[in-house]
Amino acid sequence: MKRPRSAAAKRALGLWKQLPRSARVHTTIRWWTAPFEALDAEVPRSGNILEVGCGHGVFTTYMALSSTSRTVVGVDIDPEKVTLASESLRGLRAGEASVRFEHRASGDIPTIDGCWDAIVFADVLYLLAPEDRSRLLSECVGALAIGGSLIVKEVDTEPKLKARISHFQEFLATKVLRITDGDVLNFPSAAQLAMLMTSEGLVTRRARLDKGYFHPHCVVVGTKTSS
Ligand SMILES: C[S@@+](CC[C@H](N)C(=O)[O-])C[C@H]1O[C@@H](n2cnc3c(N)ncnc32)[C@H](O)[C@@H]1O
């Protein structure tokens, strides 16, 4: 568990002060339990960044606040979360951050002229069946610029105790409390994700982000070197 430390992190969470208590609590817990500052360090400091499955968008907005050279778009299949995410932006000052949110159906990846410099997933792919996950990643690779990165943060399947904690929590979130939309619960390991991204032609590397956390956070970064 880690408190928000940087000014951008405090600002991103502060934008939720005027929003419903349940959403504010959710975004605060999300921040304390996910390694967002370490994940942000994997994202290019400038360019067009897409986050797929942005949820309430606290990480999306944080990316935009932590570097104003980024233009960040967050998309999610849950219209209520996207509405709340957009409402949180009302507190931004002019020029403070370039960020917006869109509601999109699963697999509907927005495209832009010149393609995306980075596409980010933070704890989304475990909610897709393996064949849908492969299809979605393939579509994202197609929407990336040459030199761009696909940055996938998930919880790894090791160490086993941390993995069990994550799986139980996600079972509660999706099947009992129903606060997360998703088709299935299918947790890929970091090694499987890296293999999948390599098979899409990306040059990949992986890192653990779980020091000080109860969950086995990991990230796989794939760089597109050719079309
Ligand atoms: C655990 S939440 C993570 C939200 C956000 N990325 C974060 O780190 O706070 C998973 C999100 O993925 C979204 N999601 C599930 N399946 C999706 C899909 N096929 N395409 C886009 N978003 C999806 C859910 O609606 C939910 O908001």
The ligand as a MOL file (V3000), in Angstrom:
LIG
                    3D

  0  0  0     0  0            999 V3000
M  V30 BEGIN CTAB
M  V30 COUNTS 27 29 0 0 0
M  V30 BEGIN ATOM
M  V30 1 C -10.0610 -3.1680 -12.2740 0
M  V30 2 S -10.7490 -1.9330 -13.2850 0 CHG=1
M  V30 3 C -9.2960 -0.9630 -13.6410 0
M  V30 4 C -9.6240 0.4520 -14.0090 0
M  V30 5 C -8.4320 1.3510 -14.2600 0
M  V30 6 N -7.6160 0.8540 -15.3460 0
M  V30 7 C -7.5950 1.5150 -13.0160 0
M  V30 8 O -6.4360 1.0900 -13.0330 0
M  V30 9 O -8.0880 2.0730 -12.0370 0 CHG=-1
M  V30 10 C -11.0510 -2.7610 -14.8370 0
M  V30 11 C -11.7640 -1.8800 -15.8400 0
M  V30 12 O -11.7370 -2.5480 -17.1100 0
M  V30 13 C -12.9550 -2.2770 -17.7620 0
M  V30 14 N -13.1150 -3.2880 -18.8230 0
M  V30 15 C -13.4310 -4.6030 -18.7000 0
M  V30 16 N -13.4370 -5.2010 -19.9070 0
M  V30 17 C -13.1090 -4.2370 -20.8110 0
M  V30 18 C -12.9530 -4.2270 -22.2310 0
M  V30 19 N -13.1350 -5.3180 -22.9440 0
M  V30 20 N -12.6060 -3.0670 -22.8440 0
M  V30 21 C -12.4080 -1.9490 -22.1010 0
M  V30 22 N -12.5480 -1.8800 -20.7540 0
M  V30 23 C -12.8930 -3.0200 -20.1200 0
M  V30 24 C -13.9980 -2.3240 -16.6540 0
M  V30 25 O -15.1740 -1.6470 -17.0080 0
M  V30 26 C -13.2400 -1.6320 -15.5230 0
M  V30 27 O -13.4710 -0.2480 -15.4930 0
M  V30 END ATOM
M  V30 BEGIN BOND
M  V30 1 1 1 2
M  V30 2 1 2 3
M  V30 3 1 2 10
M  V30 4 1 3 4
M  V30 5 1 4 5
M  V30 6 1 5 6
M  V30 7 1 5 7
M  V30 8 2 7 8
M  V30 9 1 7 9
M  V30 10 1 10 11
M  V30 11 1 11 12
M  V30 12 1 11 26
M  V30 13 1 12 13
M  V30 14 1 13 14
M  V30 15 1 13 24
M  V30 16 1 14 15
M  V30 17 1 14 23
M  V30 18 2 15 16
M  V30 19 1 16 17
M  V30 20 1 17 18
M  V30 21 2 17 23
M  V30 22 1 18 19
M  V30 23 2 18 20
M  V30 24 1 20 21
M  V30 25 2 21 22
M  V30 26 1 22 23
M  V30 27 1 24 25
M  V30 28 1 24 26
M  V30 29 1 26 27
M  V30 END BOND
M  V30 END CTAB
M  END
